Amino acid sequence: MHMTHIEHKPFQWIHATGSFINRCDIDIFLHDKQALIVATEREEDAASGMSVSSGAAIIATILMQKYRLEPENIHWIEHFPEKLLDSRDVYRMGEVYHRVVFEFQGNRLLAPRWKPLDAEGTRVFIDALKNSWEISGLL
């Protein structure tokens, strides 16, 4: 079973309506023709620009074209790490994962729809994928 793990940390893109650079972290897991893509918000990076939710369709289209992926073979997960909401370490937003489904039109992915995922189960699954590459020496 041959799988490939590609990391873009940070991944940078420019939205069509603006000229500033946006950043997120991308993990791509490729197996046969299937692609699991995890887009992670860079909360600690004040210059990260647009959120991964706002840029999801743009990022997904760029990656689909760059890696020549078929739209029906893209499985997209959006990840927001746990973060503090104030400087006193009192208010926290828990870690969040969403499955994002797109419509395909022309050569672009559009109209993202978000479905919540279980944070613990999704984190364990993604960590297991990453660890399988470390064990096999592919990372």
C-alpha positions in Angstrom: 0.0 0.0 0.0 1.9 3.1 -1.2 0.9 6.4 0.3 2.4 9.8 0.0 2.4 12.6 2.6 3.0 16.2 1.3 3.3 19.1 3.7 3.0 22.8 2.9 3.8 24.7 6.1 2.9 27.4 5.5 0.9 27.2 2.3 0.5 30.7 0.8 -2.2 31.9 -1.6 -3.7 35.2 -2.8 -7.5 35.7 -2.9 -8.8 37.2 -6.2 -10.4 40.2 -4.4 -7.2 41.3 -2.6 -3.5 41.5 -3.1 -2.3 40.3 0.3 -0.8 36.9 1.0 -2.8 34.5 3.1 -1.3 31.5 5.0 -2.4 28.2 6.4 -0.8 24.8 7.0 -1.7 22.0 4.5 -1.2 18.2 4.9 -2.0 16.1 1.9 -2.3 12.3 2.1 -2.4 10.6 -1.3 -3.3 7.0 -1.9 -4.1 5.7 -5.4 -6.3 8.5 -6.8 -7.7 9.6 -3.4 -6.5 12.7 -1.6 -7.2 13.5 2.1 -6.3 17.2 2.6 -6.2 18.8 6.0 -6.1 22.6 6.0 -5.1 24.0 9.4 -5.6 27.6 10.5 -2.4 29.4 11.6 -3.8 31.0 14.8 -0.3 32.0 16.1 0.5 33.8 12.9 -0.9 37.4 13.1 -0.1 37.8 9.4 -1.9 34.7 8.2 -4.6 36.8 6.5 -7.9 35.2 5.5 -9.2 32.2 7.5 -9.1 28.7 6.0 -12.9 28.7 6.0 -13.1 31.9 3.9 -10.4 30.6 1.5 -11.4 26.9 1.4 -12.7 26.9 -2.2 -9.7 28.8 -3.5 -7.1 26.6 -1.6 -8.9 23.4 -2.7 -9.0 24.6 -6.3 -5.3 25.5 -6.3 -4.3 22.1 -4.8 -6.7 20.2 -7.1 -5.0 21.8 -10.2 -1.4 21.6 -8.8 -1.6 17.9 -8.0 -4.0 17.0 -10.9 -6.6 15.6 -8.6 -10.1 14.6 -9.6 -12.7 16.7 -7.7 -14.6 13.6 -6.6 -11.5 12.1 -5.1 -10.7 15.1 -2.8 -11.7 14.6 0.9 -11.2 18.0 2.7 -10.9 18.5 6.5 -10.6 21.9 8.0 -8.8 22.2 11.3 -8.8 25.0 13.9 -6.4 24.3 16.8 -7.4 25.1 20.4 -6.8 28.8 21.1 -7.0 31.3 24.0 -9.6 33.9 23.6 -8.1 36.3 26.1 -4.7 37.0 27.6 -5.7 35.8 31.1 -5.8 32.1 30.0 -9.4 31.9 31.1 -11.4 31.6 27.9 -10.5 28.9 25.4 -12.0 27.8 22.1 -11.6 24.0 21.8 -10.1 22.3 18.8 -12.5 22.1 15.9 -12.6 19.8 12.8 -15.0 20.1 9.9 -15.5 17.9 6.8 -15.9 20.3 3.8 -17.7 19.3 0.7 -17.5 21.3 -2.5 -19.4 21.6 -5.8 -17.3 21.3 -9.0 -17.9 23.7 -11.8 -15.6 24.2 -14.9 -12.2 23.8 -13.4 -13.0 25.1 -9.9 -14.3 23.9 -6.6 -17.0 26.2 -5.2 -19.8 26.5 -2.6 -18.2 24.8 0.4 -20.5 23.1 2.9 -19.2 22.3 6.4 -20.1 19.3 8.5 -18.7 19.0 12.1 -16.4 16.1 12.9 -15.6 14.6 16.3 -12.4 16.4 17.3 -10.7 13.6 19.3 -11.5 10.9 16.7 -10.3 13.1 13.8 -7.1 14.1 15.6 -6.3 10.4 16.4 -7.0 9.4 12.8 -4.7 12.2 11.3 -2.0 11.5 13.8 -2.1 7.8 12.9 -1.6 8.7 9.2 1.4 10.9 10.0 2.9 8.3 12.3 2.6 5.6 9.7 4.9 7.6 7.5 7.4 8.2 10.3 7.5 4.4 11.1 7.9 3.5 7.4 10.6 6.1 6.9 8.6 8.0 4.3 8.6 11.3 6.1 
